[in-house]
């Protein structure tokens, strides 16, 4: 008898953004003449920059010629892209990362969900609250949690934060083996300073824990004094793995390219307490379960690190940050308390009421789509997330619609 993984039945009925898509689809079918403006999902709208397009096209041309055609590439990524990342993202900030410590993948979401496979089922897991849902759901699938009760999963450590702590999660009161951190944060837009990250590295060292550091939005940090990588903190290479993506940095949501940094010093422990290095384990996992990112895509990603590419992607990031500033200012003027939108493309809004109810009201009265905060965990109750990923014209149109409503509680 073929049986299912029973832990999948612990999951909530559907993924947050599937719920949103279902409600939006139902509304559109009932109101086919209404124009919707989507400020919910974090999907970019600007096209790939010219430098990436040229490199992409050249990569495709190479694949069309016998002398330059490539079959299977290395599962870890091509060395030319690994070297570009090591120099452009790390050496440029005084951090030494060996190119072979960088694993190229088709998405940080995939890597975030897959990395937990390396660890025992009975480890303790801590997640920020509010939280990016993938951190939670993949550990539910792996059997590390109990049932869903009263809006939380049993056996997960929720690091609840709020406006009083600038949405920076506190250190766990109990020991946590695996810790998920995301800065700049999705969904709240919070950003961590050097002292804050130093506390987490010290905690991980003292408790023999591991930090999975989601840095997918680091390109939105506007203050150069703030750390862009957890590896800027001394000792972090022993206790942290960092995940990044080109999706929001360079518009690769539909092109798919990201990377995970696993330093050779990074360690976990076996049942006897002996140290085990994570780099060879992740390498073994990727070699078995992943066939690599296509050659043209990796050439396009490499072009991000050219002087021309850097200028163009920074212009794209600045465009979305300008959208975020418009949204934050307009909502504040409407009497709503806002967070984020400075070092992040997301604005976290305190609506002081049920977030799904507010979602439905915006959809029905203004034809604007947001993301209900309760979908990000119990700490998101009473909040919504608004994304700056849209055209300037659509953002301005959406804000005009919102200004006509009485939104403040």
N, C-alpha and C positions, 0 to 999 in steps of 0.2 A: 504494500500500500504506500503510494507516494504521499508524503505529508509535508505541509508547509512549515516554514520557520514561524513558530508561534509568536515570536516577538513582533512580527509585522502587524499582528492583530491588536497590539497595544497602541499603535499609531492612531492619531486622530484621523477622521475619515478621509481628509485630503490635505494636501500641501496648501499653505496660506495663499500663495499666488494663484493656485488653481481655483480656490474659493472666490477670489476676486474676479478672475476671468469668467467664472460661471455667472456671477451676478451681473457683470458688465454685458455679457452676451445676452442674458435674458432681457436686460433693459433695452439693448439695441434692437432686439427682435420686436419688442413691444413698441418702440419709438424709433422706427427706421429713419425718420426725417431729422432726428436730433443729432447735432454735431458734438461728439465727446472729445474732451481734452484729457489725456492720460498723464497724470503726475504721480502715478503710483509706483509701478515697477521701475527698477533702476536700469532701464535700457537706454543706451545712447541714441541720439538722432543725427548727429553730424557724421558725414561720410569719412572714410579713412583719409588720412592726410596724403598729399601728393607724393612725399618721399616714400611712404609705405606702398602706395599703389605702384610706383615705378619699380620698386624692388620685388613686389609681388609678381608683376608682369614679367620681369626678367627671370624670376624663378620658374614661372610657367614655361617661358621660352626654352630654358635649359632642359626642362623635362620633356620637351618636344624634339630634342636633338639627341641622336644616338650617343655622341661623344660626351655629352654632359648629363644624360639621363641618370636618375638615381632610383633605386628600389627602396627596400626597407632602410630606414635611417636608424641611428642609435636610439634606443628607448629613452636614454637620458637626455637626448637633445644633441643638436650639432654643436661642435666646439665653438664655431664662429659666434653663435648666439650666446652661449655660456660666457665666453670671454667679454662680449659686449656688455652683458648684464653685470658681470663682476667689476668691470671698470666704471660703467656709467652709473650704476645704482649704489655701489658699495665703496670702491676705492675713491670715488669722488667725494665721499663723506668720511674718509679716513678709516674705513673698515676693510680689513683684508679677508676676502672670500676667495677660495680656490674655485676656478670655473667648474671643476668636476664635483663640487659640492652643490651645484645648481642643477636641478632636474626640471627640464622643460615638459609641460603638460598641456592638455587642451582645456584646462579651466581650474581656477582655485577652488571652486565649489566641489569639483570632483576630488581634488587632493585633500581638501578639508574632510570630506566624508570618508575617503579611503585610508587616510593615515592611521586612524584609530584601529585598523585591522592588525597593526603590529603589536597591540597590547592585550594583556589578559582580560578575560571577560569580567573579572571581579574587582577591577580597579575602581577607585572613586573618581568621579568626574565633576568638575566645577564649571559652570557657565555663567556669563554675565546675565543679568535680568534688568532690562529688556535684552533679548538675545536673537541673533540670526538663527533661524529655525533649523538650518542644516546641522549645526553643532549638536542640537538635541536629538533630532530624528535619527541620525545615523547611529547614535549610541543606544537609542531605543531598539533599532533594528539589530544591533549587536548583542542585545540581551543584558545591558548594564543597568537597566532601570526596572522599577516595578511598574505598576499600573498608573494610568492617568487618573488622578483624583483631585478634585477641587482646583482645577486649573494648573496643576503641576504634575510632574512625574516623580513617583517615589524613587528614592535612592540617588537622585541628582542633587547636587549642591547648587542652589540658585544664589548668585551673588547680587542681591538686590541693591539697586542704586536709584537715586532720584535727583530732583533739582537741587536739593540741599548739598549734594556731593558733586554737582556738575556732571551727573551721570557717570562718574568714575566708580567702578565696582570695588567693594572693599576686599581686603584679604580674607580668605576663608577662616571661619572660627574653628572649623575642624579640618583635619588633614585631607588634602586633595592630591591625588596622584597625577591626573591630567587636567590641565587648566586651559580653557579657551579665552583668548583676549583678542579684541579687535579695535584697532586705532588707526586713523580716525574711525569712530564707531559707526557701524550699521546696526540699528536704525537711528541712534540719537544724535550723531554728529560730534560726540565728545572726543577730545583729543588728549593724549597723555603726555606730560612733560617728562624730563629726564629723571627727576626725583621719584615720580610715580612708577616708572618702569624699573628703576633701581630697586624699589621695594619688592616688586614681583620677582625679579631675578634672585634677590636674597632669599625670599620665601621658597622658591623652587630649589635652590641650593641646600637650604636647611632641611627641607622635607623630602629631598630626593624626588622631586616632582618634575614634570615636563610641561612647558608652555607651548601650545600651538598658537602662534602669533599671526593673526590675519591682518596683513598690511596692504590690502588691496586698494585702499584709498589714500595711500601716502602721498601721491602726487598732488593732492588737494591741500596739503599743508602749506600755508602762506607765510608762516613765521619760520625763518631758517634756523632759529635757535632751538626749535622743537626737534626731537629725534624723529627721523624718518624710518628707522629700523631698530628693532630691539637689539641688534648686534652692535649698536653704538654704545650699549651698556656693558661695562667690563664683566666678564664671567658668563654672559648670556649664551655664548656658543656651546657651553656644556649642558644647558638646561632649556634651550629653546629651538624650535623649528619655525621658519618664517615662510608664509605663503603670500604670493603677489600675483597680480593679473594685469594683462594689457587691455582688458575689457573696458574699464572706465578711464584708464590712462590714455589710451590711443584708439578707442572706438572698436575694439576687437570682439564685441559681444557676438557678432555673427561670424567672425573669422576664427575664433577660438585659439588662444595661446596664453599661457600663464607659466609660473614656475614656483618651485618649492626649494628652499635652501635648507639642507641638512648638513651642518658642519660635522667634520670628522670627529670632533671632540664630543659631540652630543651623545648622551648615554641614557639607557634605561637599565633595568636590573632583572635578573632571572629569579626563579623561586628560591634559590639559595642565597640571594642577596648579592650575587656577583654582577659586576658591571658588564653590560652588553652595548656595543656601539650601534647606533641607529642607522648610520650611513649605509653600511652593507646590507642591512635588513630592508631598507626602503629600495635600494638598488635591486635587490632580489625580487621584491614585490613588483616593481615596475617592469623588470625584465620578463616576468612571468605573465603579467596581466595587462600590459600596455605596449602598443606598437609604435608609439612616438607620434609627434606632430608633423604634418606634411612639410616637405622642404620649402615650397613657395611661401607658406605661412611663416616659417622661421626666418626666411630672408626678409619678409615684410617687417617682422618684429625687430630684426637687427637694425633696420633703417631708422627705427625710433631713436637710436643712439647716435646717429650722425648729427652734426651741427644743424643741418636743415630740418631733420626730423625732430630734434629737441625743440626747436623754435615752433614748429607747427603743432606738436602735441601740447605744448604749454599754452598756445593760443586757444586750443580746444578746451583745455581745463579752465582757463580764464573765462571763456564764454559761459560754461556751466556755472562757475562760481558767481558770475554777474547775474545769472538767472536766480541763483540761490539768494543773493543779496536783495533782489527785487521782491522775491517771495517773502523773505523774512521781514523786510520793512513794511510791506503791505499788510501782512497778517498782524504785525505789532500795532500798526495804525488802526486795525479793526478791533483792537482790545484783547487779542489772544497772546498768551505767553509762549514764546518761541525759544528753541535751542538749536544749536548746530548752524549749518549754512555758512560758516566762516572758513573752516578747514575741511569742509565736507560738502558734497552735493545734496545732502539731505537736511530737511528742516523738520524738527521734532516739535509738535504743536500740542500744547495742553488745552484740550477742549472741555475738560471737566464734566464729561458725560460719557455714556457708552460709545466706544469708538466705532463699532459696527453701525450703530444708529446714526452717528455723524456721517459715516461713509455713505449710507443710504440717502441721507438728506442732501449731501453734496451732489451725488449722482442724479437724484430726482429734480432738484431745484436749480442746479447750476451746470449739470452735465460735466462735472469735473470728477476725475477718479483719483483718490488718494489711497493710502494703505492704513487699515485700522491697526492701532498700536497693540491691541490685545492679541493680535496674531504673533507678536514677538515675545509673548510670555506675560505672566501676571503683572510685571512691572510696567507694561505698556498700556494697562487699563486707563482709560481717560485721555489717551493721546492718539494722534495720527502722525504718520510720516508722509511728507510731501517731497517728491523728487524734482530736482532742477533739470532733469534730462528731458528737454523738449526744445522746440524752437523758441526764440525770443518772442515772436509774434503770438504763439500759442500761450506762452506764460503770461504775457500781458493781457491777452483775451480772457484767460482763466481768472486772473486777478480782478479784472473789470467785473466779471460775473460775481465773484465772491464779495466784492465791495457792495453789491446791491442787496446782499443778504444780511440778516442780523445773526451773526455767528458767535459773538462773544457770549459766554454764559451769564 
